[in-house]
Amino acid sequence: MIKILRTDSGNQDFIKLVKHLDAYLKEKDGGDHSFYDQFNKIDKIKYVVIAYRDGEPMACGAIKEYGTGIMEIKRMYTSPASRGKGIASNILTELEIWATELAYKKCILETGIRQLEAIKLYKKNGYQVIPNYGQYAKIETSVCFQKDMIHLF
């Protein structure tokens, strides 16, 4: 059975999962990794979700305030053995619910164009491609998404 936990970025299981995520992204992103890495620090993230199976952490995600009424989805990761089972969608849904509980009206996110599984996940969960925002505005290897939270839950 899968258990979903709401926590913060000080959670040791989250820190461990993020280390696996960073290793995966370093391999996937190649030379672009150091650029992206600077925007993925976890020390100030207040809203983290972790999925557990039999007490073992297997997936995570986080939200961080981006602007008025907007949360940014960050640090989404599912361990290789747990992929393809809908767990990432469960994490994403829990983050969206939490964002609406906190009165945010929109979620945005960035992923790399090489992250085909992530792009598929976000599209499947109702995210729409938007022009690249903020630090990703002129980055050709980024793709950005948004989803309105109004009337979802």
C-alpha positions as CSV (number, residue, x, y, z in Angstrom):
1,M,0.0,0.0,0.0
2,I,1.2,3.5,-0.8
3,K,1.3,6.1,1.9
4,I,1.6,9.8,1.0
5,L,3.3,12.1,3.5
6,R,3.3,15.9,3.5
7,T,6.5,17.3,5.0
8,D,9.2,19.9,4.3
9,S,12.6,19.9,2.7
10,G,14.3,19.0,6.0
11,N,12.9,15.5,5.7
12,Q,15.8,13.0,5.3
13,D,13.9,10.7,2.9
14,F,13.3,13.7,0.7
15,I,17.0,14.7,0.8
16,K,17.9,11.1,-0.1
17,L,15.4,11.0,-3.1
18,V,16.7,14.4,-4.3
19,K,20.2,13.1,-4.4
20,H,19.0,10.2,-6.7
21,L,17.1,12.8,-8.8
22,D,20.2,15.0,-9.1
23,A,22.4,12.1,-10.2
24,Y,19.7,11.1,-12.8
25,L,19.5,14.6,-14.1
26,K,23.2,15.1,-14.3
27,E,23.3,12.1,-16.6
28,K,20.3,13.2,-18.6
29,D,21.1,16.9,-18.9
30,G,24.8,16.4,-19.7
31,G,26.6,19.8,-20.1
32,D,23.4,21.7,-19.2
33,H,23.2,20.2,-15.7
34,S,25.1,23.0,-13.9
35,F,22.7,25.7,-15.3
36,Y,19.6,23.8,-14.1
37,D,21.1,22.7,-10.8
38,Q,21.4,26.3,-9.6
39,F,17.6,26.6,-9.6
40,N,16.9,23.4,-7.7
41,K,18.2,24.0,-4.2
42,I,15.9,22.6,-1.6
43,D,16.8,24.4,1.6
44,K,13.8,26.8,1.5
45,I,11.1,24.5,0.3
46,K,8.2,24.4,2.8
47,Y,5.9,22.0,1.0
48,V,7.1,18.5,0.1
49,V,5.3,15.3,-0.6
50,I,6.8,11.8,-0.3
51,A,5.3,8.5,-1.4
52,Y,6.2,5.4,0.6
53,R,5.6,1.7,0.0
54,D,6.1,-0.5,3.0
55,G,8.0,2.3,4.8
56,E,10.4,2.8,1.9
57,P,10.5,6.2,0.2
58,M,9.9,5.8,-3.5
59,A,8.9,9.2,-5.0
60,C,8.7,12.8,-4.1
61,G,7.7,16.3,-5.3
62,A,7.5,19.8,-3.9
63,I,5.8,23.1,-4.4
64,K,7.4,26.5,-3.9
65,E,5.8,29.9,-4.1
66,Y,6.7,31.6,-7.4
67,G,4.5,34.7,-7.3
68,T,1.1,35.9,-6.2
69,G,-1.3,33.0,-6.6
70,I,1.3,30.8,-8.3
71,M,3.1,27.8,-7.0
72,E,6.0,26.2,-8.9
73,I,6.2,22.4,-9.0
74,K,9.8,21.3,-8.1
75,R,11.9,18.2,-7.5
76,M,9.6,15.6,-8.9
77,Y,11.2,12.1,-8.8
78,T,10.2,8.5,-8.8
79,S,12.7,5.7,-8.1
80,P,13.3,3.5,-11.2
81,A,11.7,0.4,-9.6
82,S,8.5,2.4,-8.9
83,R,8.0,4.1,-12.3
84,G,5.1,3.3,-14.6
85,K,2.7,2.7,-11.7
86,G,0.9,6.1,-11.4
87,I,2.9,7.2,-8.4
88,A,4.2,10.4,-9.9
89,S,0.6,11.3,-10.8
90,N,-0.4,10.7,-7.2
91,I,2.4,13.0,-6.0
92,L,1.4,15.7,-8.5
93,T,-2.2,15.5,-7.5
94,E,-1.4,15.8,-3.8
95,L,0.8,18.9,-4.6
96,E,-2.1,20.4,-6.5
97,I,-4.5,19.8,-3.7
98,W,-2.1,21.3,-1.2
99,A,-1.6,24.4,-3.5
100,T,-5.3,24.9,-3.6
101,E,-5.6,24.5,0.2
102,L,-3.0,27.3,0.4
103,A,-5.2,29.4,-1.9
104,Y,-2.9,29.3,-4.9
105,K,-4.7,29.5,-8.3
106,K,-2.1,28.1,-10.7
107,C,0.8,25.7,-10.8
108,I,3.7,26.2,-13.2
109,L,6.8,24.1,-13.8
110,E,9.9,23.7,-16.0
111,T,11.4,20.5,-17.3
112,G,14.1,19.7,-19.8
113,I,13.2,18.8,-23.4
114,R,15.2,15.5,-22.8
115,Q,12.8,14.5,-19.9
116,L,10.4,12.8,-22.2
117,E,8.8,10.8,-19.3
118,A,8.2,14.1,-17.4
119,I,6.7,15.8,-20.4
120,K,4.3,12.9,-20.9
121,L,3.4,12.9,-17.2
122,Y,2.5,16.6,-17.1
123,K,0.5,16.5,-20.3
124,K,-1.4,13.5,-19.1
125,N,-2.3,15.4,-15.9
126,G,-3.7,18.4,-17.7
127,Y,-0.7,20.8,-17.9
128,Q,-0.4,23.0,-20.9
129,V,2.8,24.2,-22.5
130,I,3.4,27.9,-21.9
131,P,6.2,30.2,-23.0
132,N,9.3,29.7,-20.9
133,Y,9.2,31.9,-17.8
134,G,11.8,33.5,-15.5
135,Q,15.3,32.1,-15.7
136,Y,14.2,29.7,-18.4
137,A,12.9,32.3,-20.8
138,K,15.6,32.0,-23.4
139,I,16.7,28.4,-22.7
140,E,16.0,26.3,-25.7
141,T,16.4,23.0,-23.7
142,S,13.6,23.9,-21.3
143,V,9.9,23.4,-21.7
144,C,7.4,25.1,-19.3
145,F,3.9,24.2,-18.3
146,Q,1.0,25.5,-16.3
147,K,-2.3,24.3,-14.9
148,D,-5.0,26.4,-13.4
149,M,-6.1,25.1,-10.0
150,I,-9.5,26.9,-10.0
151,H,-12.4,24.5,-9.7
152,L,-10.2,21.4,-9.6
153,F,-10.8,20.2,-6.1
